[in-house]
């Protein structure tokens, strides 16, 4: 490795720096300088090795976002390799820095090399690396970063984390206190900008929650190691809430919002980042959040036989600011998770059943009224949110136009392994012909099999089967029906037609013990003042799978009094309920009329 003659002589130390350190640098004594500096870093190094056992692994948390050149991609491959390849990665980063190549991934690797492996370096190489890091000033993120998520993460690393780490490692030099203060401000602003007051991530970050969290977690561990943390008490509480929120996004393949192309490709880096986050903010190892993360890291597939907690922790949440809703059945390894985001013109949905991804991507629709294709259905907002121990429910409404009103529902029955995805449309003119089509994106190309007798579809993915029941269609294939439900090109397609309005409830059932049981379903008669209502005004559906029966009721146009459906009298706009053996309806979700 090429080095300058006396790379240390130009260093400018602050007044309180150790005398042996300044003396060695002034005289260009590389051996004495290395000994003094590694001794000074010894305590921090030991703390760091205890909190983050593998420096290379923690660097790789952000490697995809930071690798901007062929040299970076080579460095990333070496960091993922064997012990010899990792040593080559450290040498390569040190050489690049000495040559003035101040790329973010190289700087992060160089800082880690200096503190963790400085004792084992050649004295001249150590001095050259330290000096090179002292020359790093402004760190520029990759201007060709793919999307806003990568740009945001790169800014957080380049303007927050890396300056913070440099200020800690180069703390004996002049100007590092000011650098530390600026970095702290960036990290705090980044935490506040990316999360709601209760720690919920904005929808734009959901698919990259782990890589956004990574610089905050690394900075926390490094700050603790050097006893100069950027976290105030309120920041710690907010970061702890964020770590818990990220825990609820974990499924067996990684993040529910970022399923792999093949379900066999398990990515445990997200769980690794969250696990280090749990330790960084002091969440107890005995907490169910920590237990869940450990289970993912250990590759478990089934829940523990331990007793259930008497008090169920809240794992579902919604935020108008975040434009996102998270529905999760619990903190077990095989919990069901559903995320609905409405931050884009078209909402997205991510569903994992028994911790296996089923749906992931944009939930798109096409609406035709009297043969006229309506413009894009946009401007979505959350008009209703509900969550308790039995169910989580979110309702989205598109910006109403002069002629149509579109509403979407997602309901997750938290104890029953069953969910409903429903879309309905109401037109201003009661006699208008409405055709509604929507597409739900299937995750990881599962196998779909159509039932030979009914219109049910069985979707098989990684040993988990889900029954897809189109409740708006006649169950028996022999009977004529209006609409369709099928899978094609990785999409679950649904279509219906009606006068003045239409409702399409899609029931998803993945309970293992119900997969072989018979299913039947039918539309229900809805009456008001003893008058049968047309589907344009209200729609009711009953679905039975074995002993499990579900009632779905939607009011498309408000009436003057209560309505009756299957023995239930209600003034509500929406009802989701279980049908008991007695025929009584036990509501899961009730939505009042405006």
C-alpha positions in Angstrom: 0.0 0.0 0.0 1.4 3.4 -0.9 1.6 5.9 1.9 2.8 9.5 2.3 6.2 10.0 4.1 4.8 11.4 7.3 1.0 11.3 7.1 0.5 12.2 10.7 2.4 15.5 10.9 -0.4 17.5 9.4 -3.0 16.5 11.9 -4.4 19.3 14.1 -5.4 18.1 17.6 -7.7 19.8 20.0 -6.3 21.1 23.3 -7.5 18.2 25.5 -6.0 15.4 23.5 -3.6 13.0 25.1 0.0 14.2 25.1 1.6 10.9 23.9 -0.8 11.0 20.9 0.1 14.5 19.9 3.8 13.9 20.4 3.8 10.8 18.2 1.9 12.5 15.5 4.1 15.6 15.5 7.2 13.4 15.2 5.6 11.1 12.6 6.1 8.1 14.8 3.7 5.7 13.3 4.3 2.9 15.8 3.8 5.1 18.9 0.8 6.7 17.3 -0.9 3.3 16.5 -0.2 2.1 20.1 -1.6 5.3 21.6 -4.7 5.5 19.4 -5.6 1.8 19.7 -5.2 2.0 23.4 -7.5 5.0 23.4 -10.1 3.1 21.3 -9.8 -0.1 23.3 -12.7 0.4 25.6 -15.0 1.6 22.9 -13.9 -1.3 20.7 -14.8 -3.9 23.4 -18.2 -2.3 23.9 -18.8 -2.3 20.2 -17.7 -5.9 19.8 -20.2 -6.8 22.5 -23.1 -4.9 21.0 -22.4 -5.6 17.3 -20.4 -8.8 17.1 -19.7 -8.6 13.3 -18.7 -5.2 11.8 -18.9 -6.6 8.3 -22.5 -7.8 8.9 -23.6 -4.4 10.2 -22.0 -2.7 7.1 -23.9 -5.0 4.8 -27.2 -3.7 6.3 -26.7 -0.7 4.1 -24.5 -2.1 1.3 -27.3 -2.3 -1.3 -28.2 1.4 -0.8 -24.5 2.6 -0.8 -23.0 0.5 -3.5 -22.8 3.0 -6.4 -19.9 1.8 -8.5 -18.3 -1.5 -9.7 -15.7 -1.1 -7.0 -18.4 -0.8 -4.3 -20.1 -3.9 -5.6 -16.8 -5.8 -5.4 -16.3 -4.5 -1.9 -19.9 -5.7 -1.0 -19.1 -9.1 -2.4 -15.9 -9.4 -0.4 -17.7 -8.3 2.8 -20.2 -11.1 2.3 -17.4 -13.7 1.8 -15.0 -15.8 3.9 -12.6 -14.5 6.5 -9.9 -14.0 3.9 -12.3 -12.1 1.6 -13.3 -9.9 4.5 -9.7 -9.1 5.2 -9.3 -8.2 1.5 -12.4 -5.9 1.8 -10.8 -4.0 4.7 -7.6 -3.7 2.8 -9.4 -2.5 -0.3 -11.4 0.1 1.6 -8.2 1.4 3.3 -6.4 1.7 0.0 -9.4 3.5 -1.6 -9.5 6.0 1.3 -5.8 6.6 1.1 -6.2 7.4 -2.6 -8.8 9.9 -1.8 -11.9 7.9 -2.8 -14.4 9.0 -0.2 -17.4 7.0 -1.2 -19.9 6.2 1.6 -19.5 2.4 1.6 -15.7 2.8 1.6 -15.8 5.3 4.5 -18.1 3.1 6.6 -15.8 0.1 6.0 -12.7 2.2 6.8 -14.1 3.5 10.1 -15.0 0.0 11.2 -11.6 -1.3 10.1 -9.7 1.4 12.1 -11.5 0.7 15.4 -12.1 -3.1 15.3 -8.9 -4.2 13.4 -6.5 -1.3 14.0 -4.3 -3.4 16.3 -3.7 -5.9 13.5 -2.8 -3.4 10.8 0.7 -2.5 9.6 1.7 0.7 11.5 2.1 2.7 8.3 -1.2 1.5 6.9 -2.9 2.4 10.2 -1.5 5.9 10.1 -2.4 6.4 6.5 -6.0 5.2 7.1 -6.4 7.5 10.1 -5.1 10.4 8.1 -7.3 9.6 5.2 -10.4 9.6 7.4 -9.3 13.0 8.8 -9.5 14.4 5.3 -13.1 13.4 4.8 -15.2 16.5 4.8 -18.5 16.6 2.8 -19.8 13.1 2.0 -22.0 13.1 -1.1 -24.7 10.5 -1.6 -25.1 8.8 -5.0 -26.8 11.2 -7.3 -28.1 8.3 -9.4 -29.9 6.6 -6.5 -32.9 4.7 -7.8 -35.9 6.0 -5.9 -36.8 8.4 -3.1 -36.4 5.7 -0.5 -32.7 5.1 -1.5 -32.1 8.9 -1.6 -33.6 9.4 1.8 -31.6 6.5 3.3 -28.4 7.7 1.7 -28.9 11.2 3.0 -29.5 9.8 6.5 -26.2 7.9 6.2 -24.1 10.5 4.5 -25.2 13.6 6.5 -26.0 11.9 9.8 -24.4 8.6 10.6 -21.0 8.8 8.9 -20.2 12.3 10.2 -21.3 11.1 13.7 -19.0 8.0 13.4 -16.1 10.2 12.2 -16.5 12.6 15.0 -16.3 9.7 17.5 -13.3 8.0 15.9 -11.4 11.3 15.2 -12.5 12.9 18.5 -9.0 14.1 19.3 -8.9 16.3 16.2 -10.1 19.8 16.0 -13.6 20.5 14.6 -15.1 17.2 15.6 -17.4 18.6 18.3 -19.1 20.8 15.7 -19.4 17.8 13.3 -20.9 15.7 16.1 -23.6 18.4 16.8 -24.6 18.7 13.1 -24.7 14.9 12.7 -26.9 14.5 15.8 -29.3 17.1 14.4 -29.6 15.2 11.1 -30.2 11.9 12.9 -32.9 13.3 15.1 -34.6 15.1 12.2 -34.5 11.9 10.2 -36.1 9.9 13.0 -38.9 12.6 13.4 -39.4 12.9 9.6 -39.8 9.2 9.0 -42.1 8.3 11.8 -45.3 9.3 13.5 -45.3 10.3 17.2 -46.0 6.7 18.1 -43.1 5.4 16.0 -45.1 4.2 13.0 -43.2 4.5 9.7 -44.5 6.5 6.8 -45.9 4.4 4.0 -43.1 5.4 1.7 -40.6 3.7 4.0 -42.5 0.5 4.7 -40.8 -1.5 2.0 -37.4 -0.4 3.1 -38.0 -0.2 6.8 -35.0 -2.2 7.8 -32.5 -0.3 5.6 -33.9 3.0 6.9 -33.6 1.8 10.5 -30.0 0.5 10.0 -28.1 3.8 10.2 -30.1 4.9 13.3 -29.3 1.5 15.0 -25.6 1.6 14.0 -25.2 5.2 15.2 -26.9 4.2 18.5 -24.4 1.4 19.1 -21.4 3.4 18.1 -22.5 6.3 20.3 -23.0 4.1 23.3 -19.6 2.5 22.7 -17.9 5.9 22.8 -20.2 7.2 25.5 -21.5 10.0 23.2 -25.0 9.1 22.2 -27.2 11.1 19.9 -30.3 9.9 21.6 -32.1 12.0 24.2 -34.8 10.4 26.4 -37.6 11.3 24.0 -35.6 10.1 21.0 -34.9 6.8 22.7 -38.7 6.3 23.4 -39.5 7.2 19.8 -36.9 4.9 18.4 -38.1 2.1 20.7 -41.6 2.6 19.3 -40.2 2.5 15.8 -38.3 -0.7 16.5 -41.5 -2.3 17.8 -43.3 -1.2 14.7 -40.6 -2.7 12.5 -40.9 -5.9 14.4 -44.6 -6.2 13.4 -43.5 -6.1 9.7 -41.4 -9.3 10.1 -42.4 -12.5 8.5 -40.5 -15.7 7.8 -39.0 -14.4 4.5 -38.0 -11.0 5.8 -40.3 -8.0 5.5 -44.0 -8.5 4.6 -43.8 -5.5 2.3 -40.8 -6.9 0.4 -41.3 -10.6 -0.4 -38.6 -12.4 -2.3 -39.1 -13.8 -5.8 -38.9 -17.3 -4.4 -40.2 -18.0 -0.9 -37.3 -20.3 -0.3 -35.0 -17.2 -0.4 -35.1 -16.2 3.3 -33.5 -12.9 4.1 -32.7 -12.5 7.8 -31.0 -9.2 7.6 -34.2 -7.3 8.5 -34.6 -9.4 11.7 -30.9 -8.9 12.4 -31.2 -5.1 12.2 -34.4 -5.1 14.3 -32.7 -7.3 16.9 -29.8 -4.9 17.2 -32.4 -2.1 17.4 -34.1 -3.8 20.3 -30.8 -4.0 22.2 -29.9 -0.4 21.3 -33.0 1.1 22.9 -33.0 -1.3 25.9 -36.1 -3.4 25.2 -36.0 -6.4 27.5 -34.9 -9.7 26.1 -37.9 -11.3 27.7 -40.3 -9.1 25.8 -42.5 -10.7 23.1 -41.0 -8.4 20.5 -37.5 -9.7 21.3 -38.7 -13.3 21.4 -40.3 -12.9 17.9 -37.2 -11.5 16.4 -35.1 -14.3 17.9 -37.5 -16.9 16.4 -37.0 -15.3 13.0 -33.2 -15.3 13.4 -33.3 -19.0 14.4 -35.4 -19.9 11.4 -38.4 -21.2 13.4 -41.6 -21.9 11.5 -44.0 -22.7 14.2 -45.0 -20.9 17.4 -43.7 -22.0 20.8 -45.8 -24.3 23.0 -45.5 -21.7 25.8 -48.7 -20.5 27.4 -50.5 -17.5 25.8 -50.2 -14.2 27.4 -53.2 -13.2 29.4 -53.1 -9.7 28.0 -52.7 -9.4 24.3 -50.3 -6.7 23.2 -51.5 -4.2 20.5 -49.8 -5.1 17.3 -52.2 -3.4 14.9 -52.0 0.3 14.2 -53.0 3.0 11.8 -51.9 6.6 11.0 -53.4 9.2 8.8 -50.1 11.0 8.7 -48.2 7.8 7.7 -50.9 6.9 5.2 -50.7 3.3 6.3 -52.4 0.7 8.4 -50.8 -2.4 9.9 -52.9 -5.3 11.0 -51.2 -8.2 12.8 -52.8 -11.1 14.7 -50.1 -11.3 17.3 -46.3 -11.6 18.0 -46.0 -15.3 17.2 -43.7 -16.6 14.6 -46.7 -17.8 12.4 -48.9 -14.6 12.9 -50.9 -13.1 10.0 -49.9 -9.7 8.8 -51.6 -7.2 6.5 -50.4 -3.7 5.5 -52.5 -1.3 3.5 -50.8 1.9 2.2 -52.5 4.8 0.4 -49.6 7.2 -0.1 -49.7 6.8 -3.9 -52.4 7.4 -6.5 -53.2 3.6 -6.2 -53.2 2.0 -2.7 -51.0 -1.1 -2.1 -51.6 -4.2 0.0 -49.2 -6.6 1.5 -50.6 -9.8 3.2 -48.8 -12.7 4.8 -50.8 -15.6 6.1 -49.2 -17.9 8.6 -46.1 -15.7 8.1 -46.0 -16.6 4.4 -46.4 -13.8 1.8 -49.6 -14.1 -0.2 -50.3 -10.6 -1.6 -47.8 -7.8 -2.3 -48.1 -4.8 -4.5 -50.4 -2.2 -6.0 -54.2 -2.8 -5.6 -55.5 -1.4 -8.9 -59.1 -1.0 -10.2 -60.9 -0.1 -13.5 -64.4 1.3 -13.4 -66.8 1.6 -16.3 -70.1 3.4 -16.1 -72.5 3.0 -19.1 -69.6 1.9 -21.3 -67.6 5.0 -20.4 -64.2 4.2 -18.7 -63.9 6.5 -15.7 -60.6 8.3 -15.1 -58.0 6.9 -12.6 -59.5 6.2 -9.2 -57.2 8.3 -7.0 -57.1 10.5 -3.9 -57.5 7.7 -1.4 -57.9 8.4 2.3 -58.7 6.4 5.4 -62.3 7.0 6.4 -62.5 4.4 9.1 -60.1 2.4 11.3 -61.0 -0.2 13.9 -58.9 -2.7 15.9 -59.6 -4.9 19.0 -58.6 -8.4 20.1 -60.8 -10.0 17.5 -60.5 -8.0 14.3 -58.6 -5.2 12.6 -60.3 -3.2 9.8 -59.5 -0.3 7.5 -61.8 1.5 5.1 -60.5 3.6 2.3 -62.4 6.1 0.2 -61.4 7.6 -3.1 -62.0 11.2 -3.9 -65.7 11.2 -4.7 -66.6 12.5 -8.2 -69.9 13.9 -9.3 -71.1 10.5 -10.4 -69.2 7.7 -8.5 -68.1 6.8 -5.0 -65.6 4.0 -4.5 -64.9 2.4 -1.1 -62.4 -0.4 -0.2 -62.3 -2.5 2.9 -59.7 -4.9 4.4 -60.7 -6.9 7.4 -58.5 -9.3 9.3 -60.1 -11.7 11.8 -57.2 -11.9 14.2 -58.2 -15.2 15.8 -59.9 -17.0 12.9 -57.2 -17.1 10.2 -59.6 -15.4 7.8 -59.8 -12.1 6.0 -61.9 -10.1 3.7 -60.9 -7.7 0.8 -63.9 -5.8 -0.5 -64.5 -3.1 -3.0 -67.8 -1.3 -3.7 -68.9 1.4 -6.0 -72.0 3.6 -6.0 -73.1 5.8 -8.9 -75.2 8.9 -8.8 -77.7 7.5 -11.3 -79.5 4.4 -10.0 -80.0 2.9 -13.5 -76.4 3.3 -14.7 -74.6 0.1 -15.6 -71.5 -0.3 -13.5 -68.6 -2.7 -14.3 -65.9 -2.9 -11.7 -62.6 -4.8 -12.1 -59.8 -5.0 -9.7 -56.4 -6.7 -9.5 -54.7 -8.0 -6.4 -51.0 -8.8 -6.8 -50.0 -12.3 -5.7 -46.6 -12.7 -4.0 -43.9 -15.0 -5.3 -45.9 -16.7 -8.1 -47.9 -19.3 -6.0 -49.7 -22.3 -7.5 -53.5 -21.5 -8.0 -56.0 -24.3 -8.5 -59.6 -23.8 -9.4 -62.2 -26.0 -7.6 -64.0 -28.4 -10.0 -67.4 -27.8 -8.5 -67.5 -24.3 -7.0 -65.9 -21.0 -8.1 -63.4 -21.2 -5.2 -59.7 -20.9 -6.0 -57.0 -22.6 -3.8 -53.7 -20.7 -3.7 -50.7 -22.8 -2.6 -47.5 -21.1 -1.5 -44.7 -22.7 0.6 -46.8 -25.4 2.3 -49.5 -22.8 3.1 -52.9 -23.0 1.3 -55.4 -20.2 1.1 -59.0 -20.6 -0.1 -60.2 -17.6 -2.2 -63.9 -17.3 -2.2 -65.6 -14.8 -4.5 -68.8 -14.2 -2.4 -70.5 -12.0 -5.1 -70.5 -14.9 -7.6 -72.8 -17.9 -7.5 -70.9 -20.7 -5.7 -72.0 -23.5 -8.0 -70.3 -23.4 -11.4 -73.4 -24.8 -13.0 -75.4 -21.6 -12.2 -75.1 -18.5 -14.4 -73.3 -15.6 -12.7 -72.3 -12.1 -13.6 -68.6 -11.4 -13.1 -65.5 -13.5 -12.6 -62.6 -14.3 -10.3 -59.4 -15.9 -11.6 -55.7 -15.8 -11.4 -53.4 -14.8 -14.3 -49.9 -13.4 -14.7 -49.4 -13.2 -11.0 -52.6 -11.3 -10.3 -55.9 -12.2 -8.7 -58.5 -10.7 -11.0 -62.0 -9.9 -9.8 -64.9 -8.4 -11.9 -68.6 -7.7 -11.3 -71.4 -5.7 -12.9 -74.5 -4.1 -11.5 -77.1 -1.3 -11.9 -76.4 1.8 -9.9 -73.7 0.1 -7.8 -71.8 -3.1 -7.1 -70.0 -4.8 -4.2 -67.2 -7.4 -4.5 -66.3 -9.1 -1.2 -63.4 -11.6 -1.6 -63.0 -13.9 1.4 -59.6 -15.4 2.1 -59.4 -18.4 4.5 -56.0 -20.0 5.4 -56.9 -21.9 8.6 -55.1 -25.3 8.2 -58.0 -27.2 9.8 -60.6 -25.8 7.4 -58.8 -26.5 4.1 -60.5 -29.8 3.5 -64.0 -28.7 4.7 -66.8 -27.9 2.3 -67.6 -24.3 1.5 -70.8 -22.6 0.3 -71.9 -19.1 0.0 -74.8 -17.0 -1.3 -76.2 -13.5 -1.5 -78.6 -12.5 1.2 -81.9 -10.6 0.9 -81.8 -7.2 2.5 -85.1 -5.5 3.5 -86.2 -2.1 4.8 -89.7 -1.6 6.0 -90.6 -5.1 4.6 -89.4 -4.1 1.1 -86.7 -6.0 -0.5 -83.8 -3.7 -1.5 -82.0 -3.8 -4.8 -78.2 -4.4 -4.8 -77.7 -0.8 -5.8 -78.9 0.2 -2.3 -77.5 -2.6 -0.1 -75.8 -6.0 -0.4 -75.5 -8.9 2.0 -73.4 -12.1 1.8 -73.1 -15.3 3.8 -70.1 -17.6 3.6 -69.8 -20.9 5.3 -66.6 -23.0 5.6 -67.2 -26.0 7.8 -68.7 -24.6 11.0 -67.3 -21.1 10.4 -69.9 -18.7 9.0 -69.3 -15.1 8.1 -71.8 -12.4 7.4 -70.9 -9.3 5.3 -73.4 -6.4 4.9 -72.8 -3.2 2.9 -75.2 -0.2 2.6 -74.5 1.6 -0.6 -77.3 4.2 -0.2 -78.6 5.3 3.2 -82.2 4.4 4.0 -84.8 6.0 6.2 -84.8 3.3 8.9 -83.2 0.1 10.0 -82.5 -2.7 7.6 -82.8 -6.4 8.1 -80.4 -9.1 6.8 -80.3 -12.7 8.0 -82.2 -11.8 11.2 -79.9 -8.8 11.9 -81.6 -5.4 12.2 -79.1 -2.6 11.8 -78.7 1.1 11.0 -75.0 0.6 10.3 -73.3 1.2 7.0 -71.1 -1.9 7.2 -71.3 -5.1 9.3 -68.8 -7.9 9.4 -69.8 -10.7 11.8 -69.7 -14.3 12.7 -72.9 -16.4 12.5 -73.3 -18.5 15.6 -74.9 -21.9 15.7 -78.1 -20.3 17.0 -78.2 -18.1 13.9 -77.4 -15.0 15.9 -74.8 -12.6 14.3 -71.9 -11.7 16.5 -70.4 -8.5 15.0 -66.7 -8.3 14.4 -66.8 -4.8 12.8 -69.6 -2.2 12.8 -69.3 1.0 10.8 -71.9 3.7 11.4 -73.5 5.7 8.7 -72.4 9.3 8.2 
